[in-house]
């Protein structure tokens, strides 16, 4: 994960060219921190958040519904072609 320039006083991310050569914020003059921002980024060893159960349920229900509709269209197409 790449470290980012962060001004605690201004509460904003800074691009590398905008940071002064002394390592301070161009707006307020405070020292800029570099690294992971607590609560906004996660470290590499922290696992990704799990998918909620209701989203998994919704995805499964949608896949089953669309599969059923695909079978209905297929049977309609076969009936239409044979008549």
Backbone atoms as SQL, in Angstrom:
CREATE TABLE atoms (id INTEGER PRIMARY KEY, chain TEXT, resi INTEGER, resn TEXT, atom TEXT, x REAL, y REAL, z REAL);
INSERT INTO atoms VALUES
  (1, 'A', 1, 'UNK', 'N', 0.846, -1.166, 0.000),
  (2, 'A', 1, 'UNK', 'CA', 0.000, 0.000, 0.000),
  (3, 'A', 1, 'UNK', 'C', 0.898, 1.237, 0.000),
  (4, 'A', 2, 'UNK', 'N', 0.554, 2.213, -0.780),
  (5, 'A', 2, 'UNK', 'CA', 1.354, 3.421, -0.917),
  (6, 'A', 2, 'UNK', 'C', 0.990, 4.397, 0.191),
  (7, 'A', 3, 'UNK', 'N', 2.016, 5.029, 0.754),
  (8, 'A', 3, 'UNK', 'CA', 1.740, 6.042, 1.773),
  (9, 'A', 3, 'UNK', 'C', 1.304, 7.328, 1.077),
  (10, 'A', 4, 'UNK', 'N', 0.464, 8.077, 1.740),
  (11, 'A', 4, 'UNK', 'CA', -0.051, 9.320, 1.179),
  (12, 'A', 4, 'UNK', 'C', 0.289, 10.478, 2.095),
  (13, 'A', 5, 'UNK', 'N', 0.383, 11.648, 1.494),
  (14, 'A', 5, 'UNK', 'CA', 0.607, 12.852, 2.287),
  (15, 'A', 5, 'UNK', 'C', -0.737, 13.304, 2.847),
  (16, 'A', 6, 'UNK', 'N', -0.771, 13.595, 4.139),
  (17, 'A', 6, 'UNK', 'CA', -2.005, 13.916, 4.825),
  (18, 'A', 6, 'UNK', 'C', -1.769, 15.065, 5.791),
  (19, 'A', 7, 'UNK', 'N', -2.548, 16.130, 5.660),
  (20, 'A', 7, 'UNK', 'CA', -2.465, 17.246, 6.595),
  (21, 'A', 7, 'UNK', 'C', -3.557, 17.059, 7.646),
  (22, 'A', 8, 'UNK', 'N', -3.136, 16.841, 8.882),
  (23, 'A', 8, 'UNK', 'CA', -4.085, 16.613, 9.972),
  (24, 'A', 8, 'UNK', 'C', -4.868, 17.889, 10.254),
  (25, 'A', 9, 'UNK', 'N', -4.197, 19.037, 10.217),
  (26, 'A', 9, 'UNK', 'CA', -4.850, 20.305, 10.535),
  (27, 'A', 9, 'UNK', 'C', -5.935, 20.661, 9.514),
  (28, 'A', 10, 'UNK', 'N', -5.631, 20.499, 8.221),
  (29, 'A', 10, 'UNK', 'CA', -6.610, 20.809, 7.160),
  (30, 'A', 10, 'UNK', 'C', -7.559, 19.643, 6.902),
  (31, 'A', 11, 'UNK', 'N', -7.213, 18.451, 7.408),
  (32, 'A', 11, 'UNK', 'CA', -8.019, 17.247, 7.223),
  (33, 'A', 11, 'UNK', 'C', -8.199, 16.945, 5.735),
  (34, 'A', 12, 'UNK', 'N', -7.054, 16.885, 5.007),
  (35, 'A', 12, 'UNK', 'CA', -7.147, 16.629, 3.576),
  (36, 'A', 12, 'UNK', 'C', -5.887, 15.956, 3.061),
  (37, 'A', 13, 'UNK', 'N', -6.065, 15.162, 2.004),
  (38, 'A', 13, 'UNK', 'CA', -4.944, 14.530, 1.325),
  (39, 'A', 13, 'UNK', 'C', -4.240, 15.571, 0.474),
  (40, 'A', 14, 'UNK', 'N', -2.944, 15.410, 0.289),
  (41, 'A', 14, 'UNK', 'CA', -2.162, 16.322, -0.541),
  (42, 'A', 14, 'UNK', 'C', -1.430, 15.526, -1.613),
  (43, 'A', 15, 'UNK', 'N', -1.317, 16.106, -2.794),
  (44, 'A', 15, 'UNK', 'CA', -0.530, 15.472, -3.841),
  (45, 'A', 15, 'UNK', 'C', 0.941, 15.730, -3.551),
  (46, 'A', 16, 'UNK', 'N', 1.820, 14.833, -3.969),
  (47, 'A', 16, 'UNK', 'CA', 3.244, 15.025, -3.680),
  (48, 'A', 16, 'UNK', 'C', 3.808, 16.364, -4.164),
  (49, 'A', 17, 'UNK', 'N', 3.430, 16.882, -5.351),
  (50, 'A', 17, 'UNK', 'CA', 3.988, 18.175, -5.756),
  (51, 'A', 17, 'UNK', 'C', 3.497, 19.357, -4.902),
  (52, 'A', 18, 'UNK', 'N', 2.342, 19.196, -4.261),
  (53, 'A', 18, 'UNK', 'CA', 1.818, 20.327, -3.485),
  (54, 'A', 18, 'UNK', 'C', 2.484, 20.471, -2.120),
  (55, 'A', 19, 'UNK', 'N', 3.145, 19.423, -1.644),
  (56, 'A', 19, 'UNK', 'CA', 3.839, 19.499, -0.358),
  (57, 'A', 19, 'UNK', 'C', 5.114, 20.312, -0.548),
  (58, 'A', 20, 'UNK', 'N', 5.403, 21.209, 0.377),
  (59, 'A', 20, 'UNK', 'CA', 6.598, 22.057, 0.271),
  (60, 'A', 20, 'UNK', 'C', 7.857, 21.204, 0.450),
  (61, 'A', 21, 'UNK', 'N', 8.998, 21.685, -0.001),
  (62, 'A', 21, 'UNK', 'CA', 10.246, 20.926, 0.170),
  (63, 'A', 21, 'UNK', 'C', 10.573, 20.632, 1.636),
  (64, 'A', 22, 'UNK', 'N', 10.077, 21.463, 2.561),
  (65, 'A', 22, 'UNK', 'CA', 10.319, 21.231, 3.987),
  (66, 'A', 22, 'UNK', 'C', 9.392, 20.157, 4.559),
  (67, 'A', 23, 'UNK', 'N', 8.404, 19.698, 3.761),
  (68, 'A', 23, 'UNK', 'CA', 7.464, 18.684, 4.223),
  (69, 'A', 23, 'UNK', 'C', 6.287, 19.261, 4.977),
  (70, 'A', 24, 'UNK', 'N', 5.894, 20.493, 4.629),
  (71, 'A', 24, 'UNK', 'CA', 4.765, 21.135, 5.302),
  (72, 'A', 24, 'UNK', 'C', 3.628, 21.356, 4.314),
  (73, 'A', 25, 'UNK', 'N', 2.457, 21.600, 4.868),
  (74, 'A', 25, 'UNK', 'CA', 1.256, 21.867, 4.068),
  (75, 'A', 25, 'UNK', 'C', 1.349, 23.280, 3.482),
  (76, 'A', 26, 'UNK', 'N', 1.009, 23.455, 2.203),
  (77, 'A', 26, 'UNK', 'CA', 1.084, 24.790, 1.610),
  (78, 'A', 26, 'UNK', 'C', 0.011, 25.743, 2.140),
  (79, 'A', 27, 'UNK', 'N', -1.101, 25.218, 2.671),
  (80, 'A', 27, 'UNK', 'CA', -2.171, 26.079, 3.177),
  (81, 'A', 27, 'UNK', 'C', -1.918, 26.573, 4.592),
  (82, 'A', 28, 'UNK', 'N', -1.601, 25.620, 5.489),
  (83, 'A', 28, 'UNK', 'CA', -1.516, 25.993, 6.904),
  (84, 'A', 28, 'UNK', 'C', -0.097, 25.985, 7.465),
  (85, 'A', 29, 'UNK', 'N', 0.850, 25.370, 6.764),
  (86, 'A', 29, 'UNK', 'CA', 2.225, 25.348, 7.217),
  (87, 'A', 29, 'UNK', 'C', 2.549, 24.271, 8.235),
  (88, 'A', 30, 'UNK', 'N', 1.582, 23.430, 8.582),
  (89, 'A', 30, 'UNK', 'CA', 1.819, 22.339, 9.537),
  (90, 'A', 30, 'UNK', 'C', 2.603, 21.211, 8.865),
  (91, 'A', 31, 'UNK', 'N', 3.293, 20.413, 9.660),
  (92, 'A', 31, 'UNK', 'CA', 4.036, 19.265, 9.147),
  (93, 'A', 31, 'UNK', 'C', 3.045, 18.244, 8.581),
  (94, 'A', 32, 'UNK', 'N', 3.363, 17.712, 7.411),
  (95, 'A', 32, 'UNK', 'CA', 2.512, 16.737, 6.733),
  (96, 'A', 32, 'UNK', 'C', 2.914, 15.341, 7.181),
  (97, 'A', 33, 'UNK', 'N', 1.924, 14.526, 7.508),
  (98, 'A', 33, 'UNK', 'CA', 2.176, 13.139, 7.874),
  (99, 'A', 33, 'UNK', 'C', 2.119, 12.284, 6.624),
  (100, 'A', 34, 'UNK', 'N', 2.931, 11.245, 6.611),
  (101, 'A', 34, 'UNK', 'CA', 2.914, 10.289, 5.502),
  (102, 'A', 34, 'UNK', 'C', 2.654, 8.914, 6.080),
  (103, 'A', 35, 'UNK', 'N', 1.786, 8.179, 5.442),
  (104, 'A', 35, 'UNK', 'CA', 1.504, 6.827, 5.899),
  (105, 'A', 35, 'UNK', 'C', 0.030, 6.506, 5.810),
  (106, 'A', 36, 'UNK', 'N', -0.356, 5.464, 6.507),
  (107, 'A', 36, 'UNK', 'CA', -1.739, 5.015, 6.507),
  (108, 'A', 36, 'UNK', 'C', -2.553, 5.889, 7.440),
  (109, 'A', 37, 'UNK', 'N', -3.690, 6.321, 7.000),
  (110, 'A', 37, 'UNK', 'CA', -4.563, 7.174, 7.787),
  (111, 'A', 37, 'UNK', 'C', -5.504, 6.280, 8.585),
  (112, 'A', 38, 'UNK', 'N', -5.499, 6.360, 9.911),
  (113, 'A', 38, 'UNK', 'CA', -6.385, 5.497, 10.704),
  (114, 'A', 38, 'UNK', 'C', -7.855, 5.734, 10.357),
  (115, 'A', 39, 'UNK', 'N', -8.583, 4.655, 10.160),
  (116, 'A', 39, 'UNK', 'CA', -10.002, 4.741, 9.850),
  (117, 'A', 39, 'UNK', 'C', -10.309, 4.964, 8.387),
  (118, 'A', 40, 'UNK', 'N', -9.329, 5.304, 7.585),
  (119, 'A', 40, 'UNK', 'CA', -9.580, 5.567, 6.168),
  (120, 'A', 40, 'UNK', 'C', -8.914, 4.538, 5.266),
  (121, 'A', 41, 'UNK', 'N', -7.853, 3.923, 5.731),
  (122, 'A', 41, 'UNK', 'CA', -7.170, 2.900, 4.952),
  (123, 'A', 41, 'UNK', 'C', -6.929, 1.704, 5.856),
  (124, 'A', 42, 'UNK', 'N', -6.665, 0.562, 5.252),
  (125, 'A', 42, 'UNK', 'CA', -6.355, -0.614, 6.050),
  (126, 'A', 42, 'UNK', 'C', -4.990, -1.128, 5.635),
  (127, 'A', 43, 'UNK', 'N', -4.306, -1.737, 6.568),
  (128, 'A', 43, 'UNK', 'CA', -2.972, -2.249, 6.286),
  (129, 'A', 43, 'UNK', 'C', -3.062, -3.498, 5.424),
  (130, 'A', 44, 'UNK', 'N', -1.912, -3.924, 4.891),
  (131, 'A', 44, 'UNK', 'CA', -1.881, -5.086, 3.994),
  (132, 'A', 44, 'UNK', 'C', -2.213, -6.384, 4.699),
  (133, 'A', 45, 'UNK', 'N', -1.895, -6.484, 5.992),
  (134, 'A', 45, 'UNK', 'CA', -2.158, -7.732, 6.704),
  (135, 'A', 45, 'UNK', 'C', -3.592, -7.848, 7.206),
  (136, 'A', 46, 'UNK', 'N', -4.367, -6.772, 7.140),
  (137, 'A', 46, 'UNK', 'CA', -5.770, -6.798, 7.581),
  (138, 'A', 46, 'UNK', 'C', -6.637, -7.395, 6.472),
  (139, 'A', 47, 'UNK', 'N', -7.512, -8.355, 6.776),
  (140, 'A', 47, 'UNK', 'CA', -8.331, -8.966, 5.727),
  (141, 'A', 47, 'UNK', 'C', -9.384, -7.991, 5.194),
  (142, 'A', 48, 'UNK', 'N', -9.794, -8.233, 3.965),
  (143, 'A', 48, 'UNK', 'CA', -10.838, -7.413, 3.349),
  (144, 'A', 48, 'UNK', 'C', -12.157, -7.655, 4.065),
  (145, 'A', 49, 'UNK', 'N', -13.033, -6.657, 4.111),
  (146, 'A', 49, 'UNK', 'CA', -14.320, -6.859, 4.777),
  (147, 'A', 49, 'UNK', 'C', -15.150, -7.919, 4.057),
  (148, 'A', 50, 'UNK', 'N', -15.917, -8.669, 4.844),
  (149, 'A', 50, 'UNK', 'CA', -16.742, -9.743, 4.288),
  (150, 'A', 50, 'UNK', 'C', -17.984, -9.180, 3.599),
  (151, 'A', 51, 'UNK', 'N', -18.484, -9.931, 2.628),
  (152, 'A', 51, 'UNK', 'CA', -19.708, -9.538, 1.940),
  (153, 'A', 51, 'UNK', 'C', -20.886, -9.839, 2.868),
  (154, 'A', 52, 'UNK', 'N', -21.809, -8.886, 3.063),
  (155, 'A', 52, 'UNK', 'CA', -22.959, -9.128, 3.950),
  (156, 'A', 52, 'UNK', 'C', -23.827, -10.280, 3.434),
  (157, 'A', 53, 'UNK', 'N', -24.469, -10.986, 4.369),
  (158, 'A', 53, 'UNK', 'CA', -25.270, -12.161, 4.015),
  (159, 'A', 53, 'UNK', 'C', -26.432, -11.782, 3.114),
  (160, 'A', 54, 'UNK', 'N', -27.037, -10.615, 3.340),
  (161, 'A', 54, 'UNK', 'CA', -28.209, -10.252, 2.530),
  (162, 'A', 54, 'UNK', 'C', -27.811, -9.932, 1.087),
  (163, 'A', 55, 'UNK', 'N', -26.574, -9.488, 0.861),
  (164, 'A', 55, 'UNK', 'CA', -26.124, -9.255, -0.503),
  (165, 'A', 55, 'UNK', 'C', -25.862, -10.577, -1.221),
  (166, 'A', 56, 'UNK', 'N', -25.327, -11.549, -0.495),
  (167, 'A', 56, 'UNK', 'CA', -25.145, -12.890, -1.061),
  (168, 'A', 56, 'UNK', 'C', -26.498, -13.510, -1.406),
  (169, 'A', 57, 'UNK', 'N', -27.468, -13.355, -0.514),
  (170, 'A', 57, 'UNK', 'CA', -28.812, -13.886, -0.737),
  (171, 'A', 57, 'UNK', 'C', -29.443, -13.234, -1.971),
  (172, 'A', 58, 'UNK', 'N', -29.329, -11.926, -2.077),
  (173, 'A', 58, 'UNK', 'CA', -29.886, -11.204, -3.214),
  (174, 'A', 58, 'UNK', 'C', -29.234, -11.645, -4.519),
  (175, 'A', 59, 'UNK', 'N', -27.912, -11.831, -4.519),
  (176, 'A', 59, 'UNK', 'CA', -27.210, -12.286, -5.720),
  (177, 'A', 59, 'UNK', 'C', -27.639, -13.673, -6.132),
  (178, 'A', 60, 'UNK', 'N', -27.797, -14.570, -5.158),
  (179, 'A', 60, 'UNK', 'CA', -28.244, -15.929, -5.459),
  (180, 'A', 60, 'UNK', 'C', -29.667, -15.925, -6.009),
  (181, 'A', 61, 'UNK', 'N', -30.557, -15.156, -5.375),
  (182, 'A', 61, 'UNK', 'CA', -31.942, -15.086, -5.841),
  (183, 'A', 61, 'UNK', 'C', -32.007, -14.511, -7.248),
  (184, 'A', 62, 'UNK', 'N', -31.205, -13.502, -7.534),
  (185, 'A', 62, 'UNK', 'CA', -31.193, -12.908, -8.865),
  (186, 'A', 62, 'UNK', 'C', -30.679, -13.902, -9.902),
  (187, 'A', 63, 'UNK', 'N', -29.640, -14.652, -9.564),
  (188, 'A', 63, 'UNK', 'CA', -29.101, -15.648, -10.492),
  (189, 'A', 63, 'UNK', 'C', -30.134, -16.738, -10.770),
  (190, 'A', 64, 'UNK', 'N', -30.840, -17.200, -9.744),
  (191, 'A', 64, 'UNK', 'CA', -31.881, -18.218, -9.941),
  (192, 'A', 64, 'UNK', 'C', -33.024, -17.689, -10.798),
  (193, 'A', 65, 'UNK', 'N', -33.455, -16.454, -10.537),
  (194, 'A', 65, 'UNK', 'CA', -34.545, -15.860, -11.316),
  (195, 'A', 65, 'UNK', 'C', -34.152, -15.703, -12.780),
  (196, 'A', 66, 'UNK', 'N', -32.977, -15.179, -13.018),
  (197, 'A', 66, 'UNK', 'CA', -32.553, -14.974, -14.402),
  (198, 'A', 66, 'UNK', 'C', -32.344, -16.309, -15.115),
  (199, 'A', 67, 'UNK', 'N', -31.865, -17.322, -14.387),
  (200, 'A', 67, 'UNK', 'CA', -31.738, -18.658, -14.977),
  (201, 'A', 67, 'UNK', 'C', -33.093, -19.217, -15.378),
  (202, 'A', 68, 'UNK', 'N', -34.086, -19.044, -14.503),
  (203, 'A', 68, 'UNK', 'CA', -35.446, -19.506, -14.799),
  (204, 'A', 68, 'UNK', 'C', -36.015, -18.775, -16.009),
  (205, 'A', 69, 'UNK', 'N', -35.816, -17.461, -16.078),
  (206, 'A', 69, 'UNK', 'CA', -36.311, -16.688, -17.218),
  (207, 'A', 69, 'UNK', 'C', -35.622, -17.117, -18.511),
  (208, 'A', 70, 'UNK', 'N', -34.330, -17.435, -18.431),
  (209, 'A', 70, 'UNK', 'CA', -33.599, -17.907, -19.600),
  (210, 'A', 70, 'UNK', 'C', -34.183, -19.228, -20.098),
  (211, 'A', 71, 'UNK', 'N', -34.518, -20.125, -19.172),
  (212, 'A', 71, 'UNK', 'CA', -35.141, -21.389, -19.566),
  (213, 'A', 71, 'UNK', 'C', -36.512, -21.154, -20.190),
  (214, 'A', 72, 'UNK', 'N', -37.295, -20.212, -19.665),
  (215, 'A', 72, 'UNK', 'CA', -38.599, -19.902, -20.244),
  (216, 'A', 72, 'UNK', 'C', -38.459, -19.350, -21.658),
  (217, 'A', 73, 'UNK', 'N', -37.494, -18.474, -21.859),
  (218, 'A', 73, 'UNK', 'CA', -37.276, -17.923, -23.205),
  (219, 'A', 73, 'UNK', 'C', -36.842, -19.038, -24.151),
  (220, 'A', 74, 'UNK', 'N', -35.988, -19.934, -23.659),
  (221, 'A', 74, 'UNK', 'CA', -35.546, -21.062, -24.495),
  (222, 'A', 74, 'UNK', 'C', -36.696, -21.953, -24.907),
  (223, 'A', 75, 'UNK', 'N', -37.593, -22.272, -23.961),
  (224, 'A', 75, 'UNK', 'CA', -38.736, -23.130, -24.307),
  (225, 'A', 75, 'UNK', 'C', -39.692, -22.400, -25.251),
  (226, 'A', 76, 'UNK', 'N', -39.866, -21.096, -25.064),
  (227, 'A', 76, 'UNK', 'CA', -40.721, -20.316, -25.967),
  (228, 'A', 76, 'UNK', 'C', -40.123, -20.310, -27.366),
  (229, 'A', 77, 'UNK', 'N', -38.815, -20.158, -27.455),
  (230, 'A', 77, 'UNK', 'CA', -38.152, -20.125, -28.749),
  (231, 'A', 77, 'UNK', 'C', -38.262, -21.476, -29.465),
  (232, 'A', 78, 'UNK', 'N', -38.109, -22.558, -28.721),
  (233, 'A', 78, 'UNK', 'CA', -38.264, -23.891, -29.313),
  (234, 'A', 78, 'UNK', 'C', -39.685, -24.086, -29.820),
  (235, 'A', 79, 'UNK', 'N', -40.690, -23.696, -29.025),
  (236, 'A', 79, 'UNK', 'CA', -42.096, -23.814, -29.458),
  (237, 'A', 79, 'UNK', 'C', -42.353, -22.970, -30.705),
  (238, 'A', 80, 'UNK', 'N', -41.791, -21.791, -30.761),
  (239, 'A', 80, 'UNK', 'CA', -42.001, -20.877, -31.873),
  (240, 'A', 80, 'UNK', 'C', -41.359, -21.413, -33.139),
  (241, 'A', 81, 'UNK', 'N', -40.195, -22.034, -33.002),
  (242, 'A', 81, 'UNK', 'CA', -39.496, -22.562, -34.175),
  (243, 'A', 81, 'UNK', 'C', -40.128, -23.854, -34.699),
  (244, 'A', 82, 'UNK', 'N', -40.762, -24.643, -33.828),
  (245, 'A', 82, 'UNK', 'CA', -41.354, -25.907, -34.273),
  (246, 'A', 82, 'UNK', 'C', -42.751, -25.717, -34.859),
  (247, 'A', 83, 'UNK', 'N', -43.372, -24.594, -34.647),
  (248, 'A', 83, 'UNK', 'CA', -44.720, -24.390, -35.205),
  (249, 'A', 83, 'UNK', 'C', -44.692, -23.548, -36.415);
